[in-house]
Amino acid sequence: MTLLIDLFNGLPDIARIMLMLSVVAASGLALGQIKVRGVGLGIGGVLFAGIAAGHVAKALGLTFDHHVLHFMREFGLILFVYTIGVQVGPGFFAALKKSGLTLNLLAASLVGLGVLVAVAIHEIGGVPLPAVLGIFSGAVTNTPSLGAAQEMLREVGASAAEINTPSLGYAVAYPFGIVGILITMGLIRVVFRIDPAAEAEAFERKRRAQVETLETLDVAVRNRSAMGLPLRDMALFGDQGVMISRLLREGRLQVPHPDTCLRAGDVVHLVGPRVKLEATKRLLGEAAEVTLTTKGTDMRWDRLVVTNEHVLGKAIGQLDLADAYDVVVSRVNRAGVELVPSPALHLQFGDILTAIGKPSDLQRVAALMGNSARRLQQVEFVPVFIGILLGVLLGSIPFYIPGMPAPLKLGLAGGPLVAAILLARIGHIGPLVWFMPPAANMALREIGIVLFLAVVGLMSGDRFVETLVHGDGLLWIGCGMLVTLIPLLVVGVIARAFARQNYLTICGLLSGSMTDPPALAFANAMSASEAPALAYATVYPMVMFLRILAPQLIVLFLW
């Protein structure tokens, strides 16, 4: 055994760390797949494997370069939060408008409850305030909060020992801070008898219901008031939510143009929401007895994918497809949501257009749009690293707030997240496209969170057992459990029982309120729904500010 240990310690620093992290990742992922009555640790198994490995490594005298470990941890965190931002960016602002206020109120309540519990631990339990500050930060897994607490202690003239005490409290409370939120998610799931798959379906149904479903209707032109007017003047080219995609005139199916004037006996094929289709039918005439289909005609329809960088950001009206190509677009599918192709709708990478025209004309439009399935599967790494660069710079910008002794920063967890959300929402800047294939996004995200959890466990495992059995470790761990569980359980139950929030949204809310990427990874593993990530991103910025502000206020009032 001694020989093996000497051989291990004789390896280069990077080799030792990669060997240990590989063992931790493989064993932790295997551990996470073990389920008891359908419930398992999931990605959280990596953390426990890391804690065990850290304890064993210390017992055997194995050494690691902590600078390299810190880099691996932060790099993994950056990869994780950046890919989350790219995933939720396109739908983030819509989600913020619909549920942002409710979620942020719940998140602020969770932070406030945590502060009250921490104050009670100090005032009633008699735990020294410096230790309470560290316990508070570790119990909610927020490193910037710890930094703000120590900076505030310096400002009020605390001793060197008092300034260092929060770090020990943080280390003791941190592991359960991560585990506690997983326990809370499991308890809510069991108490309310929740099926995550059903919750994912309910979330998607609700999101689709908020967007008007597109239907079709064939209408025979009968009203004289509708005859002789150009289609563009009748708002039948998408301006008002209805699109005319086919025109049957004198037995011949043709592509309608914006300046086409309707005649008596014409039959038109309309696409739009049901309410608007019925209103348009009353304007034009009556429902037709024939069905306008491309079968048996010289026309057909096709789905074309937007992958050509030269059309990104251009409005459909600018392309003038009807007049220039004799092709009309009847609908646009964007991230699973069908949109009416109004002239003002700007194309984004990955949009799927339903186009109608002659085969030769459709081929020309396909070339214009790109229509490359291969491009959809490629990862453009230049935008990825530019996005990470911008995120790191954004996270490093200090925001000075009057009365606060330390500036506020988004940090490496917040900066890349915010940058990715904004860039994914913009879609592209010139030839740079912020689109990532789902499979690639998932792979980078999993690598990031596994690295982060493995290093966190490895670095805390060497002190975990020692802290348990010496000094006030057990008391501090118990206090940390209270700071973690009480706010999570109270807000979780309120969110489900009274606010009627989706379970996956609650998981994202709790993860974001604890600024806890591992918990978000655990929630994401329950289903493929974007609900957890959207809720996480919705509350994260405000919660980060409150988490940094809270320990400073505690010091100001209780020191």
N, C-alpha and C positions, 0 to 999 in steps of 0.2 A: 504493500500500500504506500509506504514511504517513497519507494522508487517511482511509482506512478504520479504521486503528488509532485515530486521533484521534476519529473518529465513535463508535467502540465505547467508548472510555474516557469519552466525553462523555455516555453513557447513564446513567440512574440505576443505583445499585448493584444493586438487585433485578433490573432488566432485564438487565444484563450477566451476572449469575449464572444467571438462568433461560435465557438464550440459550445459554450455554456448557454448562450441564447438559443441556439438550435435545439439543444436538449430541452430547455424550458418550453420553447414554442411547441415542439412536437408532443411532449408529454402533457402540456397544458391543454392543447387542442383536443387530444385524445380524452383527457379527463372531462372536458366540457361536453363531450358527446355522450357521456354516461348519464342516463335519465332514470329518475325514481318516480314512478307514477306520472310519467310524461313531463317531469320538470327536471331540467339540468342546469349546470352552471354556464353552458355556452362559452362564449369568449372569455368570461370571467375565470375559467379554469386556468388560463395562462397566468393570471395574477397569483393564484394559490401555488401553482407549480414554481413560480419565481420566488415566492416567500420561502418555500421549502428548500429550493436550491440555494438561496442566500444563506439560510441557516446552516445547511450542510457545508457550504463553501467556507464559512467562517470556522466551523468546527474542524475542518481538515486543513485549514491554513492556506486555502487557495486565494490568490490575490488578483485584483483587476484594476485597471486604470480608470478611475472615476471620471476623468475628463472625457474619455471615450464613451463611457456609459451615459453620461449626461448628453453628449451629442446624439447618441442612438435614440435616447428617450425623446428628445425634442424633435429630432427629424421624423420619428414615427408619428408624433403628435401632429406635426405640420402636415404630413401626408394625409392623415386621417381627416382633420378638419377641412383641409383644402378640397378633398374629393367630396366631402359632405356638402360644402358650399356649391360646388359645381352641380351636384345632383339637385339641390333644392332651389338654386338660383332662379330658374325660369318661373317657378310658382310661388316664390317667397313673398313678393309684394302683394299678390292677390290674397294669400293666406293672412298676411299682416292686416289687411283691410277688413277681412271677414271676422277673424277671431283674435287679433292682436291684443285688443284691450282686455278681454276676459283672461287670456293666458298670462299677460303681464301682471294683472292684478293678483292672480293666483300665485305667480312667482314671487311678487313683492311680499305677499303674505307669508310665504314659506321662509323668506329671508328674515322677516320681522319676528316670526316665531322662534327661529334659531337664535336670534339675539336675545330674546326674552329668556329662553332656556339657559343660555350662557350666563346671563346676568344672575339668574336664580342659583346657578351652580356656585357662583362666587359669593353672593350675599347669604344664601341659606346653607350651602355646603361648605363654605369656608375655604374653597380652593383658591390659591393665590391668583391674582389677576393675570400676571404674565403667562402662567400655565393655562388659564382659561382662554386667553387669546390664541394660543397655539392649538388648543383642543378645538376651539371654534373653527379655525382655518382648516385643520386636518379633517375634522368631521364632515366638512363640506367640500373636501378635496380641492381647495383653492389656494394655490401658492402665492399669487399676488396679494391675497388677504394677509398672509403671514408676513410678507415684506412690508406691507403698510402698517401692520401692528408693531413690528420692530422699529420702524422709522418713527412712529409716534412715541414709543417708549423713550427713544433717544431725545426727542423734542421735550419731553417732560422731565428729563434728568434722571432716568432710571439707571441703576448700576449695570455693569457689564454682565453680571450673572443673571440679572432680571431680563436683560435684552436677549440673552441666549436661551432662556427658559422656554419661550414659545416654540423654538425649533424642536425641542424634545416632545412637548405636548402635541405638536403637529405630527411627528413621526409615529407616536403612539396611536393617535386617533385616525390617521389616514387610511390604514387597511380596512377598518370597519366602515369608514366613510364610503368606500367603494362597494363593500359587501352589503351595507345597510340598504342602499337604494335597490339592489337586486332583491333583497328580502322583501322590501316594501312592494315592489312590482309583483312579486309572487303572492304576497298576502292579498293584495287588491284583486288579483286574478282569481284566487281561491274563494275569497269572501263573496265576491259578486258573481262567481261562476262564469267567468268570461272565457270565450273562445277567441284567441287572437286572430285566427283565420276569418272568422265571422266579422270581427271588428274591422279588419282590413277591407273586407267586401263592403261593409256599411260605410266606411270612409270614402271609398271610391264611388259608391252610389250617390252619396251626398254631394261629392265634388262634381260629378256629372250632372246632377240635378240643378246645380247652380249655373250650369251652362245650358242654354237652350239647345235641345236635340234637333238636328237637321233632318227634315223629311222631304219627300218629293210629292208633286201633284201635277197631273196633266190637265190643262185648262183650255177649253175651246173659246176663241174670241167671238163674242156676240154683241157686246156693248159698243154702240157707235162712238161714244165719248173716248174709247180707247183706241180707235182706229186713226191712222195717219200721224200718230205722234212717235218720235224716235224713242227707242227703249231707254236711252239714258235719261230722257226727260220724264219718263214714268218710273224712275228709280228701280228698274228691273235688272240693273247690272251690279247688284251688290251694295249699292249705296245705303239702302234702308233695310238690309238684312234679308233680301230675297234676290236670288240669282236665276236668270233664264239661261238654261244650258243647251236646249234643243228647240228647233222650230220646224214644224211640219207644214209645208205650204204646197198646195196642189199635188199632194201625194208624194212629195220629195222631202226627205229629212235633210236639214242644213244647219250650219252653225250661225246663230244669231250674232249680229254686230251691234255696237252701241247706237249707230245711226239707222238701224233697221226699223221701218215703220210697220206696225201691225195692220193686217187686213182682215176682212170678214172671212170666216172659215179657217183661219190659222189655228193651229193647236200648238201650245207651248208647254215645255217641261220645266217646272219651277222647282227650286231647291231653297229651303229655308225652314225656320221654326213653324210649327203647325198654325199658331195664331196668325202669323203674318201671311202664310199661304192662303188661309181662308179669306183674309181681308183682300188680298190680291185677286183671288178668284172672283169676289163680288165686283171688283173694279173692272175685270176683263170680260167676264161672261159667266160660264158655268163649267162644271167638271166635264171633261171629255169622255167619250165612250171608248176611245182608242187609247192604247198605251204606247208611248213613244220609246221605242227600243232601237238600239243600233243593229240588232240582228237582221240580216238580210239586206243591209244597206251598205253604202260605200264608206260609212263612218264607223268608228269604234271609240271606246273610252279606255284610258290607261292611267295608271298611277305613276307619277314621276317624283323622284326625290331630289330636293334642292341640295346640291353639293358643290355647285360652281361658285367660287368666291366672287365672281364678277356680278352676280345678281343678288348677293346678300345685302340686305338693307334696302333694296329697291322696292318701291310700291308696285303692286300688281298693275295698277293703272299706267305706270311708267313704261311697262314692257309692251303694252298695246298688243296683246297676244291675238285678239280677235281680228284686228285689221292687218297686222303684220304677218301672222301665221295661219289665219283662219282656224284658230283653236280657241276654245273657251274653257276656263277653269270653273268647275261647278262647286268645289269645296276644297278646303285646306285642312289637313289633319296635322295638328301641332301637339306633340307630346301626349297623344291619345285623345285630344279634344278637337272636335270638328268645328271649323269656323267658316262663315260665309266669306268668300273671296272679294271683299269690297275693294274698290280701286285704291283706297288708302292703306290697305293691309301690307305691311313690310315683310318681305320674306326672310326667314331665318334658316340657318343650316339645319338640315334634317326634316324640314317641312315636307309633307307628302301631298302632292297636288293631284286631284282627280281631274283629268283633262279629256275633252271630247273633240274629235276632229277626224280628218282622213289620216290613214296610217303614215303617209309620207310627211304630212304636216306635223303629226305627233312626234315623229323622229327628229324633226328640226327643233321642236320645243324641248325634247328630251336632251338634245345636245346643248341647248341654251341653259337648261337647269342643272346639267351635270349628270344627274340620274346614275350615280356611281355607287353601287352597293359596297364596293371595296373601300371607298372613302369613309363610309359610315363605320367601318370596322377598324380604321386606322386611328392611332393615337398621335396627335400632333404635339410633340414634346416641347417645341419652342414656346407655344402659349402656356404650357403647364409650368415651365420654369420661370417664365416672365410673371405669371400669376403668383407663384410662390415668392418671387423677389419683391413684388409689390406688396404682398401680404406681410412679409417680414418687416419691410420699411414702415408700413402702416401701423403694425403692432408696436413699433419702436418709438412712434411719435408721442412725446409727453403732452398731456393736456393739463394745464395748470388751472386749478379751481381755487378761488379765494377761500381762505380758512383751512385748506387742507395742507398738511406739512409735506406731502409727497405728491408728485404728479400722477395722474391717471394714465395708464397705458392699456391698450388692448392685449398686448403681449403676443407670444407665439401661438397661443390657442385662439385668440380673437382676431388678430390681424389677417392671417390667411383665410379664416372663415368669411370675414366681411368682404375681403377682396374677391374671393371666389364667387360669392353671391352676386356682387355687382357685375363682375366680368361675365358670368354666365347669363345674367339678365340682359346685358348689352348684346351678347351673342358673338359679335366679331368687331374687330378694329382693323380695317384694311384687310390684308390677307390672313391675319391672325384670327383663328376661330376657336372660341372657348366651348368646344363640344367634346365630350369624352364618351366613347362607347360604354354602355352599361357594364359589360363584362370587365373591361379594363378599369373602370371606376371602382368596381367591387374588389378587384384584385389589389389595386394600390391601397384601397381603404383597409382591407384586411391585413396587409403587410404592415401598414402604419400602426394600427391598433395593437397588433401582436407584439411589435417591437416596443411600443410604449409600455404595455402591461408587463412584459417580460422584464424590462429594466426596472420598472417601479417595484415589482416583487423582489427582484434580486437585490436591489439597494436597501430595501426595508427589512428583508428577511434576517439580515445579520444582527439587527437590534431588537427584533420583534419578541423573541423568547426571553431575552435578557430583561427587557422592559416589563414583561409580564410578571416575572418572579422577583424583581428587586424594586425597592422604593415604593412610590405611589402609582406604579404602572397600572395595576389593576383598577384602582380608583379612577385614574384618568381615562382609561379605556371605557369604563362604565359611564363616565360623564360624556365622553365622545359619542357613545351609543345613544344617549338621550338627545344630544344635539342633532344627531343624524336622524333618528327614527321619529321623534315626536312631530317635528314640522312636516316630514314626508308623509307620515300616516294621516295627519289631520288634513293637510291640503289634498292628498290623494283621494281620501274619502269624500271630501267636499266636492272635488272636481267631478267625481263619478256620481255621487248620490244626489247632489243638488244642482251642479252646473251641467250635468248630463254630457260630459265630455267623452269622446271616444277613448277607449282604453289605450290604444297606441299613441294617441295624442297626449294622454296623461303621462305615459312613459317618457315621451320626448320633453314634456313640461318638467317633470321631476329631474331628468338628466340635465336639462339646461339650467334649471334652478340651482343645481349642485355643481354646475360647470364641469360635468363629469363625462368625458368622451367614452370611457369604458362602458358606462351604463347605457349610453346611446348605442354603442355597438351591440350590447346585449339586447336592447329593444329592437334594433334593426334585424337581428337574427330571428326574431319571432315571425316575421313576414317580409314580403318584398315591398310593402307599402311605404310611401314617403311620409306618412303621418308623423312618426317620431322625429325625423330629421327636420321637418318643417316647424314643429313646435319647439324643438331645441334651438333652432336658429332664430325663431321669433322672440324668445325670452332672453337669449344669451347676452346681448349687449347691455341691456338694462341691469341684469343680474350681476354681471361682472362689475359694473359701477357700484352697485349696492354692497357687494361682497368686500370691495376695497374700502368703502366708506364706513361700513359697520364697525370694524375693530377700532378705528380711530375715534368714533363717537363713544364707544364703550370706555376707552381710556380717558377721554375728555370729561366724562360724567362720573367715573368711578375711581380714578386714580387719587 
